Structure formats: structure tokens, C-alpha cells
Amino acid sequence: MADTRSTQGFEDTATHVNVKEYYGKVLKKTVDLKTNACVTPSSPVPLHIRQALKMVHPEVSDKYYGCGLVVPESLQGCRVLDLGSGSGRDCYMLSQLVGEEGYVTGIDMTEDQLEVARTYVDYHMKEFGYKKPNVSFVQGYIEALKEAGIEDGSCDIIISNCVVNLSPDKRRVLEEAFRVLKDGGELYFSDVYSSGRLTEELKRHQVLWGECISGALWWEDLLQLARAVGFSAPRLVTAKPVTVDNSELQSILGDFRFVSATYRLFKVPAGARTPALVTYEGTVTGLEESFTLDTRYTFKVTEAVPVDGEVAEILSRSRLSDAFTVQRGAPAPPGAAAPRTDVVNPFELSQRKENAVPGPATGGCSAFAARDWPPPPPVPGHPGRHGFARSGAPVRRQNPKRSGAKRVPMHESRRPSAGMRAHSSCL
Ligand SMILES: C[S@@+](CC[C@H](N)C(=O)[O-])C[C@H]1O[C@@H](n2cnc3c(N)ncnc32)[C@H](O)[C@@H]1O
């Protein structure tokens, strides 16, 4: 067994040791995985993200083990932290989307993964034409960000891709994420969730844990945990079923089902909140017509939409505030739908998406291309994985509030001319 104590004073549990072994020594490439916890995209990956992914060095991409596409909107100039950054694929993709003024830090506990990630910093900076690196990789634990030197309130956005399930202390991970986020900051992450609370026996299965299955949270527990830590209610972005194409592992799992889901959690003040009418300004480049916050809310440009107090807080306190007009306490327009506060079940969502005709798999974490849909049958021992993605958008946007541009009255078109758009920083 490897060392049980990290250099930073955080004590490894047996789980950490096993996971390090799995991602450091056992797995060599994406195709070595025994389950398809990573699934095919149901919607095309936007061009700018595909282009950013193409720029990533093949050795980095070959060791990609994520289960979603973690690209929130409005990234320009942001400080991003990637929990469990692995070989660094997402960091190098986001390094391009935050731009030279932004910064991406990847944290991972497994030296072998970090070594691959660090090897290609100079290569990528040269490819991106950056004068100085805007990405770095830190050895550390996602349960102990302080020990890794991540300061309170230092991050605009935290992303994570198929990692939280691997932690034996998920509450601590969320607490640490909450601590290091700025007020209004966001945790935007993809992970695997189960249909019920998993048994202790399942949690002891090392391969299933390493494969991101038996460490999965029951999705309803995520809702409780996020609230207990102080985050806004988790907002579901997308979900796809995870299948375990290995009969032996499948029989161990019994009736439990799994889903890969992307959630966004915001750090906004809790407490009394006033509902509001919000209007999307159409200022996020690439999203001029509409902006999708989650499965419940897609805001069409210039349309005033009634939202509950929490959504009003998110849209007025996060980096998204530049793109929205929020009128607290304003009456809903006649015929407008009431604010949606229902909880969306990721299993139901993933089933609805599965029943729909699949869209082309346009890259992302996919080991398969569109022509491979439906995915080929598993090869014994190497069932493979499929990519899955959610669209995001680039972040050049114009901020009429800060730029001094004339405000456009409600209900009039807010679509700015291309010339009015400017980079804005959330540093
Ligand atoms: C499934 S891989 C995902 C890697 C990366 N996000 C990607 O998409 O390729 C999980 C990664 O999380 C790291 N990891 C797991 N648990 C961790 C923990 N408690 N602290 C830090 N890193 C952890 C592992 O070392 C591994 O590199």
C-alpha cells in the first residue's frame, strides 16, 4: 500500500489510497474503464467548445475520465478551480475560455495524473498564444482545499467532472467548495448519482468505487447536503443514464440505477427572498436569443419571466447579473407562468432524453463519433465509455450596466450590436 499521509497533513483514508492506485497505476487510458459512467451527448457540443477540445494534447485527452461537459456560461476573465482535474483536459479547455486574463487551477491527489497534466503546460500556452501560463496544477485533496493553499472566497467558479463520487466525505468537499467560492460564485459539476442510498457493502467494492459507481450519492441526498452546507438548491442542467455493461458488476448492483448529471449550485445568501420579474438582456455571446439556467428555466431575450426569490438572488448576485434585469416584487405580466419550484428527478429527465432521438455526438469526452450511435457492444474486459456533453457558451458579453450604455426599457429588444460587446472580467 502507498503512503497514508499526504505531504500537506491531510490523512489518506483507505478509499483515497485505493482511488489513487486506480487512477495512478491501474487505468492507463479512457478505454480501460469497466463501465460507461461517461455517456454520449444528447445535444451537439457547441463549435467553440469542440474547437477548444481539439487544441488539447492527445496524451491529456487519452486520460480523460469525466462524465459530463463542465462549461458554464460567461467564463471570460474568471478564476476557475477544477476539483479532481486528472490529466487536465478540462483545465486546458477552460484555459482557452477564461482567456489570458482568467486563471484555471486544477487540484488532484494522484501524482501520476498531475505529472501528465503538468508536462503539457508550456505546450498549451504556446498553442493558445499566451505570454504567461493561466493554468496550474496543485497536488491536494478536494476535502482539504485550505491545506492545498486555496484561499477563502478566491474562486468565481468551481467545476468538477466525475470526482465527488470518489470522495469518502462528500459533505466536507461541498463545505470546502463553499468556503473558497466568492459570494455569488458557482459550483458547476458533473457526477454520477444513484437511484437510492447505496449499501455499505456496495461502498466497499473497490472496482465499483473506482469506476465512479458505488461512491455515488443518492441524488436526493445531494439536495439535502447542498442546502445544509449553505448553497442554493441544486439546479439540474442535464442527465444521462449510466449503464454497467458488465454482468458480474451489474448483478452486484441489483436494482440500483445510476445517472450522470450536471448540477449548478450557487453561493448566494440564504433567508427571506423576494420573488422577481427577470428579463434576459441577450448579452452572452452565442446565446443572443435565449439563456438556459437549468431544466426549469430558459429565458428568451426581452421576455419578462416571474421567478422565485432564490433565482432572483442567483441572477442578481452571480456573474450572470450582467446579463439580466431583475425587478424584485414586480407583478407578473398577465398570462405568465408561475415560478417553477418543482424538483426535477435526474432519472426521469435522463429517460425522457433517452426516448428522444439522439443527437449527434460531436466530440467532448466521447470516445465515439456520431456514426457510432448507438454505441458498439462492449468488448469483454473493455466495455469502453461514451462521451456526454452539455452546451455552454463563450463569454464575451456587453454589460450595459457597467459600460454606461443606454438602458433599454423592459420589453424592448435588448440585443446589443456586435460592436457594443466587450470582454468583461469577474476577477
Ligand atoms: C474519474 S477521474 C476524473 C478526472 C478528470 N476530472 C477528468 O475528467 O478526466 C477522478 C480524478 O479525481 C481524483 N480524485 C479522486 N478523489 C480525490 C480526492 N479526494 N482529492 C483529490 N483528487 C481526487 C483522482 O485522482 C482522479 O484523477
The ligand as a Tripos MOL2 file, in Angstrom:
@<TRIPOS>MOLECULE
LIG
   27    29     1     0     0
SMALL
NO_CHARGES

@<TRIPOS>ATOM
      1 C1        -12.7370    9.9010  -12.7090 C.3       1 LIG1
      2 S1        -11.2540   10.7880  -12.6360 S.3       1 LIG1
      3 C2        -11.7330   12.3160  -13.3710 C.3       1 LIG1
      4 C3        -10.5680   13.1550  -13.7550 C.3       1 LIG1
      5 C4        -10.9050   14.4230  -14.5250 C.3       1 LIG1
      6 N1        -11.8860   15.2320  -13.8660 N.3       1 LIG1
      7 C5        -11.3730   14.0820  -15.9290 C.2       1 LIG1
      8 O1        -12.4720   14.4670  -16.2760 O.co2     1 LIG1
      9 O2        -10.6140   13.4240  -16.6390 O.co2     1 LIG1
     10 C6        -11.1280   11.1800  -10.9250 C.3       1 LIG1
     11 C7         -9.9210   12.0200  -10.5420 C.3       1 LIG1
     12 O3        -10.1840   12.5740   -9.2510 O.3       1 LIG1
     13 C8         -9.0510   12.4200   -8.4330 C.3       1 LIG1
     14 N2         -9.5410   12.3160   -7.0540 N.ar      1 LIG1
     15 C9        -10.4090   11.4160   -6.5660 C.ar      1 LIG1
     16 N3        -10.6590   11.6500   -5.2730 N.ar      1 LIG1
     17 C10        -9.9400   12.7430   -4.9340 C.ar      1 LIG1
     18 C11        -9.7830   13.4740   -3.7310 C.ar      1 LIG1
     19 N4        -10.4110   13.1210   -2.6230 N.pl3     1 LIG1
     20 N5         -8.9660   14.5540   -3.7360 N.ar      1 LIG1
     21 C12        -8.2970   14.9140   -4.8710 C.ar      1 LIG1
     22 N6         -8.4030   14.2420   -6.0340 N.ar      1 LIG1
     23 C13        -9.2250   13.1730   -6.0810 C.ar      1 LIG1
     24 C14        -8.3710   11.1790   -8.9310 C.3       1 LIG1
     25 O4         -7.0010   11.1920   -8.6020 O.3       1 LIG1
     26 C15        -8.6340   11.2370  -10.4190 C.3       1 LIG1
     27 O5         -7.6100   11.9140  -11.0800 O.3       1 LIG1
@<TRIPOS>BOND
     1     1     2 1
     2     2     3 1
     3     2    10 1
     4     3     4 1
     5     4     5 1
     6     5     6 1
     7     5     7 1
     8     7     8 2
     9     7     9 1
    10    10    11 1
    11    11    12 1
    12    11    26 1
    13    12    13 1
    14    13    14 1
    15    13    24 1
    16    14    15 ar
    17    14    23 ar
    18    15    16 ar
    19    16    17 ar
    20    17    18 ar
    21    17    23 ar
    22    18    19 1
    23    18    20 ar
    24    20    21 ar
    25    21    22 ar
    26    22    23 ar
    27    24    25 1
    28    24    26 1
    29    26    27 1
@<TRIPOS>SUBSTRUCTURE
     1 LIG1         1 GROUP 0 **** ****
